[in-house]
């Protein structure tokens, strides 16, 4: 059944891209859930994460280390540390002074921050794209003859994403800090009154979001082996679409939204042609915000005076 | 608010470390492609020293923050701008007078400036026009539109396509381009304006990108990534500004018996741009004193109160969106006529961000502020090449800093208001 095999392949590709969207989307959804702002600079944090991954991989390779496992671990660690620093600093510099005012003011500040980060990388690392060879070449054939296959890299993406999601869910559900996060998202003022340092919790959500974006950045940059300073914008918009799709503010929603968006994009590109792949995401975003702004798992928001 | 439980030394150390973690990996290490291999090299020693200096400065700043703040307070103050002066500067009547002076300067400018200077001034005027248009949407009505460049693109492509396929002239196409952009604004705005502010921003961003991607991919109609070239320049009542007139037309210099000068064309384009800006200023000035203009500002301040007073938010928002879009359409068709070549890459999100930076820096809602911001922000990168590389970096930083220190902009305009005497 060639038709079915084709669709199965699309599904696998879509899910693997979608799971990385889900990782980035968590950064949007957690920040939105707590302080109700769209962290427009999140896509740039992802972009910086992929640069750090490349720097770590290329740097260690220059030192003569060629074990793929070691390089990958180094890329994860370096990228997560640096993006966490970025997440924290961005919140501190550009958002904390603006909290609690008109909604548009932090959004404009976030757009400014995103432009700053993108151009900083552009100036420091120049505008040409950089590439590395595929670290995990090869694939499993799921159907005899290779009609449906899943590459080692895709398996790696699924495994890492799954681990990260389980880790996050356990952290939010079980740990003390996770409970504080949920309390702050529920009612910031009340949590503050009950002795939770909400400033630290807000900073923590930025750090978690940035670290998960770094995980996605390492996975995607290793899979495609190509980065440039402009990739943050599109990745950011798509992850935001995923967050809205699942219901912004909801963490399981972001996970679901990422997967749905990845699959929708894979099938959309198949139907309309590859050049319209990005239009699929944008159109989905527009339609979604028009007809179901609360997303799949979101709660309707009541506007208060 | 601050981390009172931590010792200042610990905080200072942490902050310095943070500066290093943020700056060193991105700025201090550079990826270079050598052959097929990717290598990492250190940046120049100057950069590394600068990063270290920043970290040390951060350390001491955090350590002595309280003391510095106290010293700052006891330090002799610079004489502040007296309240009277800042009051006069923000009064609508003063601002209107300053605008008048600027118009007189702008009218005299092309006859004294060099060819290059007039050309740059034309570019400035395009941004003034775009800034004034976006100012209606963002500044007056308080709707953050991140896809404004989409309407600019619609205007530009309307003229380019009509001229390319049907041979229509600039003056016929100018109103059509404005109408087309307004129509797009209306059609796109109708469904999205029910959305809350930040969602609206993202949806408009999506629309702007969709328009650009469509223009790039509809190759048969729009020429795809190569765009449309050889777009006709405007004429003056059928008089062409070229050296040799095309079939059935006369040239300007022949008609008036002058010798041919290429600067005439540049000056003519400049004057058209100025005319468009004056038209925009006139219309907007009328509009903000009409009920609809007052409603825009009221809606920006408090949507719920507006609804309670029986104003229809959708109609008000839609009018602001549509009128703002039509000015982008005018600017777009003029841009196409001036450049002679347009490609979809002229209409990226960055362009929207530049226009937004102009509106934000000038003071949302203030026309004089927007004009001055457009002049400064467009001129600076043109004047110094070194600055041009850092242009977007500075624009971005400006947006962040303006939101923190002066969200009302550098030169806001006073609203008609009454103060209650206590």
Interface residues (C-beta under 8 A of the other chain):
Chain A: X37 X38 X48 X51 X52 X54 X55 X57 X58 X59 X61 X62 X78 X81 X82 X85 X86 X88 X89 X93 X94 X97 X98 X101 X102 X103 X104 X105 X106 X107 X108 X109 X111 X112 X113 X114 X115 X116 X117 X118 X119 X120 X121 X123 X124 X125 X128 X130 X131 X132 X199 X233 X237 X240 X244 X275 X276 X278 X279 X282 X283 X285 X286 X289 X290 X293 X303 X305
Chain B: X1 X18 X21 X22 X25 X26 X27 X29 X30 X31 X33 X37 X38 X39 X40 X43 X142 X144 X146 X191 X192 X194 X195 X196 X197 X198 X199 X201 X202 X203 X205 X206 X207 X209 X210 X213 X214 X216 X217 X304 X349 X350 X353 X356 X357 X360 X389 X390 X392 X393 X395 X396 X397 X398 X399 X400 X403 X404 X407
